[in-house]
Amino acid sequence: MDLKIDDLKTFIEVNRAGTFTRASKELGLSQSALSQKIARLEDVIQSSVFIRNPRSLELTASGEKLLIYAKEVTQMQEDFLLDFDQYDKELSGVVRIAGFSSVMRSMIIPGLADLIDNNPRISIEFSSHEMNELENILSSSRADIIITDYFPNRANTQELQIGCEEYVEIKLKKSKEVNIYLDHSAHDNATKSFFDYQGFKKEYQRRYMGDVYSIIDGIALGFGNAIMSKHLIEKDKRFTVVKHKKRYLRPIVISRLKQNYYSPLVETVFESLKN
């Protein structure tokens, strides 16, 4: 028995969809047909690849290994066939990049603008998420590259720091003193991390605004203060930066699953981000 390329492609898509029901709709196949394809893979490797939770799928250790192999094999086949298409010598394909809001719109998208302009046959899909969601997005193949403000330190990922962000405390000019600080959500630890780093405890209330640009709007409307990426507001005359003793820097890290082979497009995008 061997691993059929069609079954491997199906496995990748089921993992990306997160459930057999969703994958069935997206692929136009019955759940029975999908289950048969996954079962064939499990028969060959003699191990289950998914933990079937009530509302989601989770990769087993064997599934994580198979995912890397499946992505390598399917990408190699696609690129091999392109070598025999005399009309298709341009860079082409789709790359999914997921990151956090303060860098995606301000840095990552503009940084890849020339690559997109010069290669009309490529598609780069950008998405912004909460920091605690990004590792799962990578492991489930919903993104080829993720951008975090920390090193995930996972054995199966290649991680590279491409820069850093400086965070500062900002408030609306001439505003009254408040103890309300705006964050993305309850999972956003920027405010707590900043004050912990400065070495003092501060009592404050939290309000949640959804993303970094909504936080900026909230400060402008007088909803509260915030810990903010300096590069987003340093030219905005509406705000004042509160002085603190220590500069607070967080890394900007790009990560992708470790593979022996990457498509030319993924390699090009990764190198563009690195440079």
Buried (B, 14 or more C-beta within 10 A) or exposed (E): EEBEEEBBBBBBBBBBBBBBEBBBEEBEBEBEEBBEBBEBBBEBBEBBBBEEEEEEBBBBEBBBBBBBBBBBBBBBEEBEEBEEEEEEEEBBBEBBBBBBBBBBBBBBBEBBEEBBEEBEEBEBEBBBBBBEBBBBBBBBBBBBBBBBBEEBEBEBBBBBEBEEBEBBBBBBEEEEEBEBBBBBEEEBBBBBBBBEBBEEEEEBEBBBBBBBBBBBEBBEEEBBBBBBBBBBBEEEEEBBEEEBEEEBEBBBBBBBBEBEEBBEBBEBBBEBBEE
